[in-house]
Amino acid sequence: MNPFNRIFLSSFTGGISLFAATSAVAQPVASQGEGKVTGLVWIDWMIILLYATSTIALGWYFGRKQETTEEYFVGKRDMNWFLIGVSLFATLLSTISYLSMPGEVIGKGPVTMVRILGLPVAFLLVGYFLIPVYMRQRVTSAYELLEERLDLSVRLLGVGMFLALRLVWMSLLVYLASKALVVMMGVEETWIPLIVLITGLVSVTYTSLGGLRAVVITDLIQSILLFGGALLVLGVVTWDFGGFGWFPTEWQENWDTQPLFSFDPQTRVTAFGTVLAMVCWYVSTAGGDQVSIQRFMATRDAEAAKRAYATQMVVSAFVVVVLFLVGLALLGFFRAHPEWLPTGMTLEKNADDLFPYFISHHLPPGVSGLVVAAMFAAAMSSIDSGVNSITAVVMTDLLDRFGLRPKTERAYMISARFLAFGIGATIVVGSMFVEHVPGNFMGVTERVVNLLVTPIFSLFFFALFVPFAKPVGVWAGWFFGTSTAILIAFSEPIFGIVPISFQWIAPSALTINIVVGSAVSWLLSNRS
């Protein structure tokens, strides 16, 4: 049995055993009512510490075998497609999604569930149109393709936007994860910088040591923790009710109006907008984000990459359903036990805090630690992938491209690892500014991150699918598309109006970008 299979088997069986054991413990405790735990205890901290040290040990294990940067960045291009698919899921889920989905269901309504309808559409577009094209190019950094098809300026534009996207994304998720952990531990928000520092240090350590192989294996473990943690919360609430009495049978009074479709762009969430936004996000991420493309390149061929993407879609669908049910379960739980809500906390205003609060105050010792470890896992799964991808891009698109590559492969490897640590420090500093962005977890994520997801993908769309594309046209499309995203995302402070729904950021920006860029390129082609 090869090392990957051994690690996969041990991770899977270990996760199942731990889940079974903690489920057995959870049942009687959940029924104790006022005798419930009121915070993390020593066994919880031991589980969290064990998880953190285990990931660092994995990074060291894989790092001691690495001799080339190809192994460090793309795992010699022969990695298991199932592991790559799970890694894609873990990377793109993150703590933000883990917390925001139950919070969105509790505080706003259930329409977010229809996002799974967009997954088959995204798979068809990515699996049959994008992946075959990308896999014909065996590159380390996706942005090499932009210079090959267009010019250096477009390549550097893509690199700059990717670096901004991932640095902002990781800063955002580390801050929101730390904010949730503050709720779990029952401490003041002044602890957030310390929690940020610890989370960033652990994830950057094993990433910089072990490269992509360490990232992928830890992503597998993190996915097991994420899924198991959500199931544990669901199981505890179901036990408390003696069944599925928590499932709502009517529209809740604290939920927003969430129609199937609305011509009013200020309607916060619609079913149509949810599906459209999800398709745009998944396609743009798979087709323009180094985090995704790097994983496709780590597989053997296009068929393996397609299987990896299908794995991501299937796992994502399962987890979306479970987190949706967790949100409904917690809503029913706190409606049935309003006396267990802290003073001043409401279902509408504090929906994002209820999931982490339940974990620390209504789960038994040991189980809380497991789910908190899942929170750390969600944060680390995005940090590790982001750091590894940023390092690959900086080394390939900046140092290599401009002749700054170290002379020996060993020096190159050392430079990559030090660069990874520097990126981690940047993330820690950047997370301190996230608190100034208004909105709940989902709204903040959509407004901040979607500013750059579709503009990056548009560069690849022009490079690979528009034969008459011109660099000037691509720049024009980028300018108008990005401006559209900014105007929608921050419509309230800019125009002083009710904010336009964040669901229109990606579709509108992508459409404007492609239309303007294609029109300018076509005009330039006819003149030449």
N, C-alpha and C positions, 0 to 999 in steps of 0.2 A: 504493500500500500504506500503510495507516494505521500510526501509531507502534507500536501494540500488536503488530501482525503483524510489523513489522520486528524488534522486540525479541525476540519469540517465535522467529522464524526464526533470528536470529543466535545466540540463546542455545542453541537446539536443535542447530544445525549446529556451533557451537563446542564444545558439550559432547560431541557424537559424535566430532568430530575429535580432541579431547583424549583421549577414552576410547580411540580406536583407536590413537593414537600411544603412549600409556602402556602399553596392553596388549601392543604389540609389544616394548616395552622390558622388560616384566615377565617374559616367558617365560624368557629365558636366565638371568636373575639368580636366579630362584626355584630353579633347579636347582644352585646353587653350594654349597649346604650351609653349611659353616662360613665361607664367604666372604661371607656375607650382611651387609647393613648393620646397624649396631648403634645407630642413632639418626637423628634428623633432621639433614640437612646443609644447606648454604647454599641449594641450589636449592629444597629443600622450603620454607624460610622465605620465599624470593622468591615462590613460588606462593601461600602463605598471605597475604603482604603484598599481592600483586596482587589477590587476592580481596577483602580487606578494603577497599582503596582503591576498587575498582570499585563496591562496594555504596554507599559514601558518595557517589561520583560520581552514581550513579543517583538517590539521594535528592535531591541538589542539582538534577539535571536536571528531575525532576518537580516539586520544590518551587517552582522559579522561575516555573512556569505557574499556580500555584494562587492563586485570589483569594477563594474562599468556603470555609466550613467543610463545606458539603455535598460539595464536591469532595475536601476533605481526609479526611473520615470515610467517605463511601460512594461516592466516585468518580463523582458525578453520576448514580448509579443506572443506568448503562448499560454496565457492564463485561462483558467477554467471559466467558461461563459456563465455558469450559474453564479459563481462567486462575484463575477463582474456585475451581473444583473442585480444582485442583492446590494452590492456596494453602491451602485447607481441610486437605488432606492434610499439607502441609509444616508447618502450624501445629500440628496435633494429633499428629504423629509425634514430633518433637523428638529431642534427643540421648538422652533417657532411653530411649525405645523403640528407637532405633538401637543402643544398647549393651545394653539389657536383654534383648532377644529372643535374640541369639546367646548371651549369658551364661546365660539361663534354659535354653536347649537344652543347653549344655555341662554346666552344673552340676546341673540338676534333672531334665531329661527333655524329650521331644518333644511332649507333649500340647498345649503352647501353640499349636501349628500349627492346631488345630481351631477357633481363633478366627475363621478366615475363613468358617466355616459360619454365623456370626452376621451377616455383612455383608449378605446378601440380605434377611434378616428386618428388619434395621435400615433398609435402604433402603425397603422396603414401608411400614413404620410412619412414617418421616420424610417420604418423598416423597409419599405419598398421604393422610396424615392431618394432619401438622404443617405442612409447607410451604404448602399452599393456604390454611390459616388465617392463618399469619403474613404471607403476601404480600398479603393484603387490607389490611394495616396498613402504611403507608409511614412508618416511624419511623426515627430515628437511633439511639436507645437502645431496646433491647427492653423495658426496665423501665418505660417509659412506659405500656405495656399493662397493667401490674399496678395502677397507680393508676386507670386508666380503668375497669377491670372490678371492682376491689376497693376499696382505699383507699391513702392516702399511706403509711401505716405498712408495708403489704406491699411497696410499691415500694421504700422505703428498706431493708427487710429484704433484698430481692433485690439491691439495689445493694451493701449491706454484704457479703453473702456472695460476690458476684462479685468484688469488690475483694480480699477475703481469699483466694479461690480462686486468682485469677490471680497475685497477689503471691507466694503460697506456691509455686505451680506454677513460676513463673519463677525464684524463688530456688533451688528444688530442682534444676531442670534446669541452671542455670548452675553450681551447685556440682558436680553429677555430671559435667558436661562438663569442668570444670576438673580434677576428679580424674582423669578419663581422660587428659587431656592431660599431666598430671604423669607418668603411667605412660609415655606415648609419648616424652616428652622425657628421661626418666630422671633427673628432679630430685626434690628433697625436696618434701613436701607443704606446706612453708612458702611455696612459690610459688603456691599456690592463690589467695590474695587478689589477687595481681597479674594472674593469668590471668582471674579473674572481672572485674576492673576493665576490662581491655582488651576482653573479649567484650561486656560491657554497654555500654561507651562506643561501640564501632563500631555496634552494632545500634541503639542509641537515637539516634545521630547521624543515620543515614539515615532512620529512622522519623520522627523529629521534623521533618526537612526535607521529606520527600516524601509523607507521609501514606499512605493506603491504596493508591494506585497504586504507589508505590515498594515497599511491603510485598509486594504481589501479584507484581510482576515479579521481585523478588529471591527470593521463594518459588519461582518457576519455576526459576531458576538453581540454587537450593539443592537442589531436588528432583532435578535432573539430577546434581548432585554426589553426593547421597546414594545414588541408585540406581547410578551409575557406580562409586562407591567400593566398594560392597558387591560388585558384579560383579567388580571387579579382585581383591579378596581371594579370591573364589571361584575365579577363573581361575588365580591363582598357586598355590593349593593343588592344584587339579586338574592343573596342569602338573607339580608336584612328584611327584605320584602316578603320572603318566603315564596318567591316566584318572580314573574315579570310584571308585577303590578306597577312598576315605575314607568312603564311605556305609556306615553301620553295618548289619549284618545281624542283630544280636541286641541285647537290652536291656543297656545298659552298667552296670557295677558301681557307678558313682558316682551313677547316677540314682535319684530318689525313686520310690516306688510312686505311680503316677498312673492310678487306675482310671477307667472310663467314668462311674461314679456311686458315691457313697458317702453313707450316712445319717449318717456321723460328720462333724460340722462342723469338726473339727480336722484332717481330711485336707487337706493344703495345697492340692493342685490336682487337679481331676477334669476330664474332658472336658465333662461337662454343665455344671459350674460355670464353666468357661472361656467356653463359648458364651453362657450366661445373663448372666454379668458383662459380656461385650463388648456384647451387645444393650442392656443397661441403660445402659452407658456411652455408646455412640454415640447412642442416642435422647435421653438426658438432656443430652448436650453439644449436640446439634443443636437441642434444644427449649428450652434454658435458658441457654446460655452466649452472652454478647454477641459473642464472637469468631466463632461460627458464624452467629448471626442477623444480625450486621452484614454478613457476606458475602452472605447471601441477599438482604438489602435492597439490595446494590450491583448486583444483576442487574436485568434489564428487567422480568421478570414471573415468575409462579409456574413456568411451564414451563422457563424458563432456570435458575431456582433448582434445580429438580428435576434438570436435566441436570448442573448443577454438583455436586450431591450424588452423582449416579451416577458422575461422574468421580472424586470422592474415593474412593468405594467400590472402583472398579476399580484405581486406582493403589495404594490401600492393600493390596488383595489381592495384587498383584504383588510389592510390597515385603515383605510378610509372608512370602511364599514364599521370596524371595531371602535374607532375613535368617535364616530358619529353616535354609536350606541352608548359609549361612555358619557358623552354630553347629555343625552336623554336620561341616562341612569342617574347622573349627578343632579340634574334638574329635578327629577322625581324625588330623590333622596332628601334634598334640602327643602323641597316643598312639604314633604311629610314630616321633616324635623326642623322647622324654622328656628327653634330654640338653640340649635347647634351652630347657627351662623354667628360669627363674632359681632359685637356691637358696631353698628355703622356699615356693615357689609350687606349688600343686596344682590339679588340674582341678576339684575340688569346692569348695575354699575360695576360690579366686581366679578363678572362672569369668568374673566381670564384667570382670576386668583382661586377659583373654587376647586379646580383640579389639583393644583399643588397643595392647597389647604387640606383637602380630603386625604391626600397621600400621607401627610405628616400627622394628622389628628384623628383619622378614622381607620387606619390600617394597623395591624399588630406589629410589635417589634420584629425586625428581620424583614418583614414584607415591605415596610416603609423604606428600609435601606435598599432593597432590591429595586423598587420603583424610582427612588432618587438616583440610584446608579443608572437607571434607564434615562433619566433626564440628562445626567452627565454624558451618557452615551450618545444621545441625540445631538448634543452640542459638539462633542468631539468628532462625530462622524462627518460633520460638515467642515469643522476646522481642519481636520487632518487632510481631507480631500482638497480643500481650498489651498492650504499651504503647499502641498505637493504640486498642485497644478500651477500655482503662481511661480513656484521655484522653477518648474520646467519652462515656463514662458519667459521668465527673466533670463535664465541661462541660455535658452535657444534664440530668442528673438532680440535680445539686447547684447549679451556678452558675445555669443558666437557670431551673430550677424555683423557686429562692428569690430571683430578681430580682437576681442578682449578675453578670449578663452585661455585659461591656464594651460601651461605647456604639457603637463602630464595628466593622465586620467585620475590618478590619486589626488592631485591638487584640485582637480575639477570636482571630485566627489566631496572633498572637504569644503570647498567653496559653496556647494549646494547645501550642505548641512548647516553651515553658518548662516547662509541666506535664509533658510527656513526659520531659524531662531529669530532673525531680524524681522521677518514677516510677522511672527507671533507677537513680538513686542509692539509692532504697529497696530495689530488688532486690539490689543489690550488698551492702548491709548485711545484708539478710535471709538471703542465702546463707551467711553465716558461722555460722548456727545449725543448718543442715541436718545437719551431721555428727553431731548428738546423736540422730538418729532411727535405730534399729537395723534391719538387714535388708539383703538384696541390692537391686539397682536396682529390680527389678520390685516386690518387696514394699514397699519404701519408697514408691514412687510410688502404689501402690494404697492404702496405709494413709493417707497424707497427703492426697492429692487427692480420693479418693472420699468423704471426709467431707462435702464440700460440693456435689459434682456433682449428685447426685439430689435433695437438698433444694431447690436452685435450680430445677430442672426442675419439681418438685412445685408450686411457686408458679404457674407458667404453666399447668400441668395444671388446677389449680383455677380460674384466671382464665378460661381459654378453653374448658374442656370440662365443667365442673361448674356448671350454671346456678344451683343453690341454694347455692353456696359463700358462706360468711361469713368476714370477716376474722379473727374469733376462732377459727373452725374451722381456718383456714389456719395461724394461729400455733400452735395446738395440734398439728396434724399436723407442722409444722416442728420443734417441740420434741421430740416423741417420736421422729420419724424421725432427727433429728440425734443424739439421745442413743443410739439404737440403733447408729448408725454408729460413734460414739465407743467404745461398750462392746465392739463387735466388733473394731475396729481395734486397740484397746489392751487386749484381754482378758488378755494375759499380765501386764503390770504392775498392772492393776486387781484381777484376781482371783487372780493367782499360779498360773495354769493353763497348760497347753500352748495356745499361741495359736489362736484360731479362724481359719479360713482367710480371707484377705483377699478371696477371691472372693465371700463372702457379704455383704460390706459394702453394695454398691450394691443388690442385689435385696432384701435385708431392710429397709434403710432406706427404699427407695422404697415397698415394700408397707405398712410401718407408717405412713409419712407419709400416704399416700392413704387408707388405711382409717380412721385416727383423724381426719384432717381432714374426710373425708366424713361420718363418723358425727356429729361435733360440729356440723357445718354443718346436717345434716339435722335434728338435734334442735332447733337454734335456729330453723330455718325453720318447724317444726311449732308451736313456741310462739308465734311472732309472728302 
